[in-house]
Amino acid sequence: MFNFDAGRFLQIQEGAVTQAQALRPHITDLLGNGAQNIFLLGTGGAAILMEPAADLLRKRSTFPVFTEFTAELNVESSIHLGANSIVVIPSLSGTTKESIELLETTQAAGAHVIVLTGHANTPLAQKADKAFVNFAEDDTSCESFYIQSYAIAHAIMAARGELDDADGLYKELDQLPKLLLSVKEQFEAEAEQIATHIQNMDYHIISGAGNTWPEAHYYGMCILEEMQWIRTRPVHASHFFHGTLELLEKDVSVVLYKGEDAYRPLVERVEKFARQYTNELIIFDTAKYEMGTLSPAARAIASPIVLATMMERMSAHLESLRNHPLTTRRYYKRVAY
């Protein structure tokens, strides 16, 4: 595979699985000690990566879960935040200023703060009530954060009797590193073809639904916009027909993220419509890829993780074809704002 170190990838994602295995009993202990709600937070893209786990809890658990914009919570706290709250803050660098302020705000409210980070000797890791450290970099952090945040959600559900055969599901999801590597290998040729085709396009409408929507949102905002300076319009498939559909015409690029959860038909509805009006329709579909003996339920949960691992291959080819390294910035961490 182009510009890819398989051993490095496996080491990082196996590290995420190790952290997931440690997170599950920690969360169980917190619930046993009276935790009454959880805030899955973060700043920017890291916050978006918490959304599949948050959505799982919102839809399948009665345990209260909250997601907030970090900057807003720093301005005004929530009535739900207190001594019986679990707060989860992901930050790859461990140095994000808004997240450091958030940690201090939530600890002052009495919450138990868990930090997920890639580096131990950082302000967030050192100040957290509990830090789970798994080294990663931008090209491997999505899968790592997804795996760890799902472990938190599943542990909550298992402790409350809301998750069938938790041990069986854990065993399946713990296999993900090697399965994700296999998906990369299966997708590599297509990734190069798609990247070559879209390298000079300057605008994309990007859509998904259910647990694929966060990855669609993340890739549009954090990769194509921030790291490639390409304009995008991420829109949830449920909102597509309430405004965005009017932008479609022959050469408008529409990019769809299809997973294997119950909300796949919402994306297929957009697909059916878009085929009638644009010749620039790209579909990333997790169902196309072999993933061993993973059950349909585990595949559904893993959909955003699979898409993230596919998008890393897209990014590797795009940055080369466009001669625009993913690390190139004009403003981010370069000027005051």
ROKETOR-354271 format. One record per residue (C-alpha): residue number from 1; residue in one letter; x, y, z. Coordinates in Angstrom, 2 decimals, decimal comma, padded with zeros to 5 digits. Layout:
BEGIN
+-----+---+---------+---------+---------+
!   k ! r !      px !      py !      pz !
+-----+---+---------+---------+---------+
! NUM ! A !       X !       Y !       Z !
...
+-----+---+---------+---------+---------+
//
This chain:
BEGIN
+-----+---+---------+---------+---------+
!   k ! r !      px !      py !      pz !
+-----+---+---------+---------+---------+
!   1 ! M !  000,00 !  000,00 !  000,00 !
!   2 ! F !  001,12 !  003,51 ! -000,82 !
!   3 ! N !  003,00 !  005,37 !  001,93 !
!   4 ! F !  001,80 !  002,99 !  004,63 !
!   5 ! D !  003,45 !  001,08 !  007,47 !
!   6 ! A !  001,28 ! -001,93 !  008,33 !
!   7 ! G !  003,26 ! -002,81 !  011,46 !
!   8 ! R !  002,88 !  000,70 !  012,85 !
!   9 ! F ! -000,85 !  000,68 !  012,13 !
!  10 ! L ! -001,40 ! -002,65 !  013,87 !
!  11 ! Q !  000,64 ! -001,60 !  016,89 !
!  12 ! I ! -001,44 !  001,58 !  017,35 !
!  13 ! Q ! -004,82 ! -000,06 !  016,88 !
!  14 ! E ! -003,91 ! -003,01 !  019,08 !
!  15 ! G ! -002,95 ! -000,38 !  021,64 !
!  16 ! A ! -006,44 !  001,07 !  021,30 !
!  17 ! V ! -007,92 ! -002,37 !  021,95 !
!  18 ! T ! -005,74 ! -002,70 !  025,05 !
!  19 ! Q ! -007,05 !  000,64 !  026,31 !
!  20 ! A ! -010,62 ! -000,45 !  025,51 !
!  21 ! Q ! -010,09 ! -003,55 !  027,64 !
!  22 ! A ! -008,93 ! -001,34 !  030,52 !
!  23 ! L ! -011,72 !  001,21 !  030,05 !
!  24 ! R ! -014,53 ! -001,31 !  030,44 !
!  25 ! P ! -013,86 ! -002,25 !  034,09 !
!  26 ! H ! -013,05 !  001,37 !  034,98 !
!  27 ! I ! -016,44 !  002,51 !  033,69 !
!  28 ! T ! -018,16 ! -000,38 !  035,46 !
!  29 ! D ! -016,52 !  000,67 !  038,73 !
!  30 ! L ! -017,65 !  004,28 !  038,28 !
!  31 ! L ! -021,24 !  003,19 !  037,76 !
!  32 ! G ! -020,99 !  001,01 !  040,84 !
!  33 ! N ! -019,82 !  004,04 !  042,79 !
!  34 ! G ! -022,86 !  006,11 !  041,83 !
!  35 ! A ! -022,17 !  007,75 !  038,47 !
!  36 ! Q ! -025,48 !  009,02 !  037,09 !
!  37 ! N ! -024,61 !  010,44 !  033,67 !
!  38 ! I ! -021,79 !  010,80 !  031,17 !
!  39 ! F ! -020,54 !  013,69 !  029,04 !
!  40 ! L ! -018,70 !  012,67 !  025,86 !
!  41 ! L ! -016,93 !  015,88 !  024,91 !
!  42 ! G ! -013,77 !  017,04 !  023,16 !
!  43 ! T ! -012,81 !  019,90 !  020,87 !
!  44 ! G ! -013,26 !  019,96 !  017,10 !
!  45 ! G ! -012,72 !  016,68 !  015,31 !
!  46 ! A ! -012,04 !  014,73 !  018,50 !
!  47 ! A ! -015,54 !  015,62 !  019,70 !
!  48 ! I ! -017,08 !  014,40 !  016,44 !
!  49 ! L ! -015,37 !  011,03 !  016,93 !
!  50 ! M ! -017,28 !  010,56 !  020,19 !
!  51 ! E ! -020,64 !  010,80 !  018,40 !
!  52 ! P ! -021,17 !  007,14 !  017,39 !
!  53 ! A ! -020,76 !  006,06 !  021,01 !
!  54 ! A ! -022,97 !  008,89 !  022,23 !
!  55 ! D ! -025,63 !  008,05 !  019,67 !
!  56 ! L ! -025,54 !  004,38 !  020,69 !
!  57 ! L ! -026,25 !  005,37 !  024,29 !
!  58 ! R ! -028,99 !  007,82 !  023,31 !
!  59 ! K ! -030,83 !  005,17 !  021,31 !
!  60 ! R ! -030,21 !  001,96 !  023,25 !
!  61 ! S ! -029,60 !  002,94 !  026,85 !
!  62 ! T ! -031,54 !  004,85 !  029,47 !
!  63 ! F ! -028,27 !  006,10 !  030,99 !
!  64 ! P ! -028,15 !  009,87 !  030,36 !
!  65 ! V ! -025,48 !  010,95 !  027,88 !
!  66 ! F ! -024,63 !  014,51 !  026,92 !
!  67 ! T ! -022,55 !  015,99 !  024,13 !
!  68 ! E ! -021,78 !  019,70 !  024,18 !
!  69 ! F ! -019,59 !  022,16 !  022,33 !
!  70 ! T ! -016,54 !  022,54 !  024,55 !
!  71 ! A ! -016,34 !  026,29 !  024,02 !
!  72 ! E ! -019,98 !  026,71 !  025,07 !
!  73 ! L ! -019,62 !  024,52 !  028,15 !
!  74 ! N ! -016,62 !  026,61 !  029,17 !
!  75 ! V ! -018,77 !  029,73 !  028,96 !
!  76 ! E ! -021,75 !  028,32 !  030,82 !
!  77 ! S ! -021,90 !  024,97 !  032,59 !
!  78 ! S ! -024,75 !  022,46 !  032,40 !
!  79 ! I ! -027,26 !  021,77 !  035,14 !
!  80 ! H ! -026,57 !  018,07 !  034,52 !
!  81 ! L ! -022,83 !  018,35 !  035,27 !
!  82 ! G ! -021,82 !  017,53 !  038,81 !
!  83 ! A ! -020,24 !  015,15 !  041,28 !
!  84 ! N ! -022,07 !  012,14 !  039,81 !
!  85 ! S ! -020,92 !  012,85 !  036,25 !
!  86 ! I ! -018,35 !  011,04 !  034,15 !
!  87 ! V ! -016,63 !  013,37 !  031,70 !
!  88 ! V ! -014,64 !  011,97 !  028,75 !
!  89 ! I ! -012,25 !  014,31 !  026,95 !
!  90 ! P ! -010,37 !  013,01 !  023,88 !
!  91 ! S ! -007,33 !  014,96 !  022,69 !
!  92 ! L ! -004,65 !  013,38 !  020,56 !
!  93 ! S ! -002,02 !  015,97 !  021,50 !
!  94 ! G ! -003,13 !  016,33 !  025,11 !
!  95 ! T ! -002,51 !  020,07 !  024,78 !
!  96 ! T ! -005,75 !  021,45 !  023,28 !
!  97 ! K ! -006,38 !  024,73 !  025,10 !
!  98 ! E ! -010,18 !  024,57 !  025,12 !
!  99 ! S ! -010,05 !  021,00 !  026,42 !
! 100 ! I ! -007,62 !  021,93 !  029,20 !
! 101 ! E ! -010,03 !  024,67 !  030,29 !
! 102 ! L ! -012,87 !  022,14 !  030,05 !
! 103 ! L ! -011,04 !  019,68 !  032,25 !
! 104 ! E ! -010,60 !  022,34 !  034,91 !
! 105 ! T ! -014,25 !  023,42 !  034,59 !
! 106 ! T ! -015,64 !  019,91 !  034,91 !
! 107 ! Q ! -013,33 !  018,88 !  037,73 !
! 108 ! A ! -014,36 !  022,02 !  039,62 !
! 109 ! A ! -017,95 !  020,80 !  039,28 !
! 110 ! G ! -016,91 !  017,54 !  040,95 !
! 111 ! A ! -017,00 !  015,31 !  037,86 !
! 112 ! H ! -014,68 !  012,35 !  037,31 !
! 113 ! V ! -012,66 !  013,27 !  034,21 !
! 114 ! I ! -011,30 !  010,61 !  031,86 !
! 115 ! V ! -008,85 !  011,73 !  029,18 !
! 116 ! L ! -008,15 !  009,72 !  026,02 !
! 117 ! T ! -004,88 !  010,89 !  024,51 !
! 118 ! G ! -001,84 !  009,91 !  022,50 !
! 119 ! H !  000,73 !  011,34 !  024,89 !
! 120 ! A !  001,29 !  010,87 !  028,61 !
! 121 ! N !  003,47 !  013,86 !  029,48 !
! 122 ! T !  000,88 !  016,47 !  028,57 !
! 123 ! P ! -001,36 !  018,80 !  030,59 !
! 124 ! L ! -004,55 !  016,83 !  029,93 !
! 125 ! A ! -003,06 !  013,44 !  030,74 !
! 126 ! Q ! -001,39 !  014,70 !  033,90 !
! 127 ! K ! -004,43 !  016,57 !  035,24 !
! 128 ! A ! -007,06 !  013,93 !  034,45 !
! 129 ! D ! -008,59 !  011,80 !  037,16 !
! 130 ! K ! -007,78 !  008,89 !  034,86 !
! 131 ! A ! -005,81 !  009,03 !  031,61 !
! 132 ! F ! -005,86 !  006,31 !  028,96 !
! 133 ! V ! -002,84 !  006,84 !  026,74 !
! 134 ! N ! -002,45 !  005,21 !  023,35 !
! 135 ! F !  000,16 !  006,70 !  021,06 !
! 136 ! A ! -001,32 !  007,65 !  017,70 !
! 137 ! E ! -000,91 !  010,31 !  015,05 !
! 138 ! D ! -003,38 !  012,03 !  012,75 !
! 139 ! D ! -003,51 !  009,14 !  010,28 !
! 140 ! T ! -004,36 !  006,57 !  012,99 !
! 141 ! S ! -006,25 !  008,53 !  015,64 !
! 142 ! C ! -009,80 !  008,11 !  014,28 !
! 143 ! E ! -009,89 !  004,35 !  014,65 !
! 144 ! S ! -008,21 !  004,59 !  018,06 !
! 145 ! F ! -010,75 !  007,08 !  019,43 !
! 146 ! Y ! -013,71 !  005,21 !  017,95 !
! 147 ! I ! -012,58 !  001,91 !  019,51 !
! 148 ! Q ! -012,06 !  003,46 !  022,95 !
! 149 ! S ! -015,28 !  005,50 !  023,00 !
! 150 ! Y ! -017,34 !  002,47 !  021,95 !
! 151 ! A ! -015,76 !  000,55 !  024,85 !
! 152 ! I ! -017,10 !  003,20 !  027,23 !
! 153 ! A ! -020,62 !  003,02 !  025,79 !
! 154 ! H ! -020,68 ! -000,77 !  025,76 !
! 155 ! A ! -019,44 ! -000,98 !  029,34 !
! 156 ! I ! -022,27 !  001,29 !  030,47 !
! 157 ! M ! -024,85 ! -000,78 !  028,63 !
! 158 ! A ! -023,42 ! -004,08 !  029,87 !
! 159 ! A ! -023,42 ! -002,91 !  033,48 !
! 160 ! R ! -027,09 ! -001,95 !  033,15 !
! 161 ! G ! -028,19 ! -005,15 !  031,44 !
! 162 ! E ! -028,77 ! -003,32 !  028,15 !
! 163 ! L ! -026,27 ! -005,25 !  026,02 !
! 164 ! D ! -026,82 ! -008,83 !  024,90 !
! 165 ! D ! -023,77 ! -011,13 !  025,03 !
! 166 ! A ! -021,35 ! -008,36 !  025,95 !
! 167 ! D ! -018,37 ! -010,72 !  026,20 !
! 168 ! G ! -019,07 ! -012,07 !  022,72 !
! 169 ! L ! -019,27 ! -008,57 !  021,26 !
! 170 ! Y ! -016,05 ! -007,54 !  023,00 !
! 171 ! K ! -014,23 ! -010,53 !  021,52 !
! 172 ! E ! -015,43 ! -009,59 !  018,05 !
! 173 ! L ! -014,51 ! -005,91 !  018,32 !
! 174 ! D ! -011,11 ! -006,76 !  019,79 !
! 175 ! Q ! -010,29 ! -008,39 !  016,43 !
! 176 ! L ! -010,66 ! -005,08 !  014,59 !
! 177 ! P ! -006,99 ! -004,12 !  014,07 !
! 178 ! K ! -006,23 ! -007,00 !  011,68 !
! 179 ! L ! -009,65 ! -006,73 !  010,03 !
! 180 ! L ! -009,16 ! -003,00 !  009,43 !
! 181 ! L ! -005,78 ! -003,70 !  007,85 !
! 182 ! S ! -007,51 ! -006,16 !  005,54 !
! 183 ! V ! -010,08 ! -003,51 !  004,57 !
! 184 ! K ! -007,27 ! -001,11 !  003,69 !
! 185 ! E ! -005,74 ! -003,72 !  001,42 !
! 186 ! Q ! -009,08 ! -004,42 ! -000,25 !
! 187 ! F ! -009,79 ! -000,71 ! -000,75 !
! 188 ! E ! -006,33 !  000,46 ! -001,84 !
! 189 ! A ! -006,80 !  000,33 ! -005,63 !
! 190 ! E ! -010,21 !  001,98 ! -005,45 !
! 191 ! A ! -008,85 !  004,67 ! -003,12 !
! 192 ! E ! -006,21 !  005,60 ! -005,67 !
! 193 ! Q ! -008,77 !  005,69 ! -008,49 !
! 194 ! I ! -011,21 !  007,89 ! -006,57 !
! 195 ! A ! -008,49 !  010,22 ! -005,32 !
! 196 ! T ! -007,17 !  010,61 ! -008,86 !
! 197 ! H ! -010,66 !  011,43 ! -010,11 !
! 198 ! I ! -011,49 !  014,03 ! -007,47 !
! 199 ! Q ! -008,07 !  015,60 ! -006,94 !
! 200 ! N ! -008,98 !  018,83 ! -008,74 !
! 201 ! M ! -012,57 !  019,16 ! -007,55 !
! 202 ! D ! -013,07 !  022,15 ! -005,28 !
! 203 ! Y ! -016,45 !  021,33 ! -003,68 !
! 204 ! H ! -018,21 !  018,24 ! -002,33 !
! 205 ! I ! -021,58 !  017,60 ! -000,71 !
! 206 ! I ! -020,93 !  014,87 !  001,87 !
! 207 ! S ! -023,66 !  012,86 !  003,58 !
! 208 ! G ! -024,27 !  009,95 !  005,90 !
! 209 ! A ! -026,76 !  008,78 !  008,53 !
! 210 ! G ! -026,72 !  006,88 !  011,79 !
! 211 ! N ! -023,21 !  006,04 !  012,89 !
! 212 ! T ! -021,70 !  006,93 !  009,49 !
! 213 ! W ! -022,75 !  010,57 !  009,75 !
! 214 ! P ! -019,97 !  011,53 !  012,21 !
! 215 ! E ! -017,31 !  010,14 !  009,87 !
! 216 ! A ! -018,84 !  012,02 !  006,92 !
! 217 ! H ! -018,85 !  015,22 !  008,99 !
! 218 ! Y ! -015,32 !  014,58 !  010,27 !
! 219 ! Y ! -013,78 !  013,82 !  006,88 !
! 220 ! G ! -015,36 !  016,84 !  005,24 !
! 221 ! M ! -014,43 !  019,30 !  007,97 !
! 222 ! C ! -011,18 !  017,99 !  009,42 !
! 223 ! I ! -009,52 !  016,42 !  006,39 !
! 224 ! L ! -010,81 !  017,94 !  003,17 !
! 225 ! E ! -011,30 !  021,45 !  004,57 !
! 226 ! E ! -008,54 !  021,72 !  007,19 !
! 227 ! M ! -005,90 !  019,50 !  005,63 !
! 228 ! Q ! -006,60 !  019,93 !  001,90 !
! 229 ! W ! -008,36 !  023,34 !  001,72 !
! 230 ! I ! -011,25 !  021,86 ! -000,27 !
! 231 ! R ! -014,71 !  023,30 !  000,32 !
! 232 ! T ! -017,30 !  020,81 !  001,54 !
! 233 ! R ! -020,94 !  020,78 !  002,63 !
! 234 ! P ! -021,42 !  017,98 !  005,18 !
! 235 ! V ! -025,16 !  017,38 !  005,58 !
! 236 ! H ! -026,97 !  014,59 !  007,42 !
! 237 ! A ! -029,03 !  012,40 !  005,10 !
! 238 ! S ! -032,14 !  013,35 !  007,11 !
! 239 ! H ! -031,54 !  017,02 !  006,26 !
! 240 ! F ! -030,53 !  016,48 !  002,63 !
! 241 ! F ! -034,07 !  016,94 !  001,37 !
! 242 ! H ! -034,62 !  020,14 !  003,34 !
! 243 ! G ! -032,35 !  022,48 !  001,41 !
! 244 ! T ! -029,27 !  020,76 !  000,05 !
! 245 ! L ! -031,08 !  018,87 ! -002,72 !
! 246 ! E ! -031,52 !  022,18 ! -004,57 !
! 247 ! L ! -027,76 !  022,43 ! -005,09 !
! 248 ! L ! -027,61 !  019,30 ! -007,24 !
! 249 ! E ! -026,85 !  019,58 ! -010,94 !
! 250 ! K ! -024,80 !  017,68 ! -013,45 !
! 251 ! D ! -021,24 !  018,21 ! -012,19 !
! 252 ! V ! -021,83 !  018,66 ! -008,46 !
! 253 ! S ! -019,91 !  016,08 ! -006,42 !
! 254 ! V ! -021,95 !  014,09 ! -003,90 !
! 255 ! V ! -020,07 !  011,76 ! -001,54 !
! 256 ! L ! -022,07 !  009,23 !  000,47 !
! 257 ! Y ! -021,01 !  007,15 !  003,47 !
! 258 ! K ! -022,98 !  003,91 !  003,73 !
! 259 ! G ! -022,68 !  001,72 !  006,80 !
! 260 ! E ! -024,50 ! -001,36 !  007,98 !
! 261 ! D ! -026,70 ! -000,07 !  010,79 !
! 262 ! A ! -030,46 !  000,50 !  010,70 !
! 263 ! Y ! -030,07 !  003,93 !  009,11 !
! 264 ! R ! -028,50 !  002,75 !  005,85 !
! 265 ! P ! -031,83 !  003,28 !  003,97 !
! 266 ! L ! -031,62 !  007,02 !  004,68 !
! 267 ! V ! -028,37 !  007,19 !  002,74 !
! 268 ! E ! -029,78 !  004,99 ! -000,02 !
! 269 ! R ! -032,64 !  007,47 ! -000,39 !
! 270 ! V ! -030,11 !  010,23 ! -001,07 !
! 271 ! E ! -028,24 !  007,92 ! -003,45 !
! 272 ! K ! -031,38 !  007,19 ! -005,45 !
! 273 ! F ! -032,16 !  010,89 ! -005,78 !
! 274 ! A ! -028,60 !  012,00 ! -006,58 !
! 275 ! R ! -028,21 !  009,47 ! -009,40 !
! 276 ! Q ! -030,93 !  011,29 ! -011,29 !
! 277 ! Y ! -029,26 !  014,71 ! -011,24 !
! 278 ! T ! -025,47 !  014,44 ! -010,99 !
! 279 ! N ! -022,85 !  012,37 ! -012,74 !
! 280 ! E ! -020,42 !  012,88 ! -009,87 !
! 281 ! L ! -021,64 !  010,44 ! -007,21 !
! 282 ! I ! -019,11 !  008,65 ! -005,01 !
! 283 ! I ! -020,19 !  005,99 ! -002,51 !
! 284 ! F ! -018,08 !  004,54 !  000,28 !
! 285 ! D ! -019,88 !  001,39 !  001,41 !
! 286 ! T ! -018,58 ! -000,76 !  004,26 !
! 287 ! A ! -020,74 ! -003,70 !  003,17 !
! 288 ! K ! -018,47 ! -004,29 !  000,16 !
! 289 ! Y ! -015,54 ! -005,48 !  002,25 !
! 290 ! E ! -014,73 ! -008,89 !  003,69 !
! 291 ! M ! -014,27 ! -008,82 !  007,46 !
! 292 ! G ! -013,82 ! -012,44 !  008,42 !
! 293 ! T ! -016,44 ! -013,90 !  010,76 !
! 294 ! L ! -017,55 ! -010,57 !  012,20 !
! 295 ! S ! -021,29 ! -010,79 !  012,92 !
! 296 ! P ! -023,81 ! -008,42 !  011,33 !
! 297 ! A ! -024,27 ! -006,69 !  014,70 !
! 298 ! A ! -020,52 ! -006,14 !  015,11 !
! 299 ! R ! -020,19 ! -004,98 !  011,50 !
! 300 ! A ! -022,96 ! -002,44 !  012,06 !
! 301 ! I ! -021,21 ! -001,04 !  015,13 !
! 302 ! A ! -017,85 ! -000,99 !  013,35 !
! 303 ! S ! -019,09 !  000,90 !  010,28 !
! 304 ! P ! -017,61 !  004,32 !  011,22 !
! 305 ! I ! -014,31 !  002,68 !  012,18 !
! 306 ! V ! -014,16 !  000,90 !  008,83 !
! 307 ! L ! -014,94 !  004,13 !  006,98 !
! 308 ! A ! -012,22 !  005,94 !  008,92 !
! 309 ! T ! -009,66 !  003,34 !  007,94 !
! 310 ! M ! -010,77 !  003,62 !  004,30 !
! 311 ! M ! -010,52 !  007,41 !  004,39 !
! 312 ! E ! -006,91 !  007,23 !  005,56 !
! 313 ! R ! -006,13 !  005,54 !  002,25 !
! 314 ! M ! -007,99 !  008,30 !  000,40 !
! 315 ! S ! -006,00 !  010,95 !  002,27 !
! 316 ! A ! -002,66 !  009,29 !  001,55 !
! 317 ! H ! -003,32 !  009,44 ! -002,18 !
! 318 ! L ! -004,92 !  012,90 ! -002,16 !
! 319 ! E ! -002,04 !  014,62 ! -000,41 !
! 320 ! S !  000,40 !  013,14 ! -002,94 !
! 321 ! L ! -001,68 !  013,85 ! -006,03 !
! 322 ! R ! -002,41 !  017,41 ! -004,92 !
! 323 ! N !  001,13 !  018,04 ! -003,65 !
! 324 ! H ! -000,48 !  019,24 ! -000,43 !
! 325 ! P !  000,79 !  017,44 !  002,70 !
! 326 ! L ! -001,85 !  016,85 !  005,35 !
! 327 ! T !  000,31 !  018,77 !  007,81 !
! 328 ! T !  000,20 !  022,01 !  005,80 !
! 329 ! R ! -001,80 !  024,77 !  007,48 !
! 330 ! R ! -002,30 !  028,49 !  006,97 !
! 331 ! Y ! -003,97 !  029,36 !  010,27 !
! 332 ! Y ! -004,47 !  026,34 !  012,56 !
! 333 ! K ! -001,96 !  026,61 !  015,43 !
! 334 ! R ! -000,10 !  029,17 !  013,35 !
! 335 ! V ! -001,90 !  032,44 !  014,12 !
! 336 ! A ! -003,79 !  033,76 !  017,13 !
! 337 ! Y ! -007,55 !  033,28 !  017,12 !
+-----+---+---------+---------+---------+
//
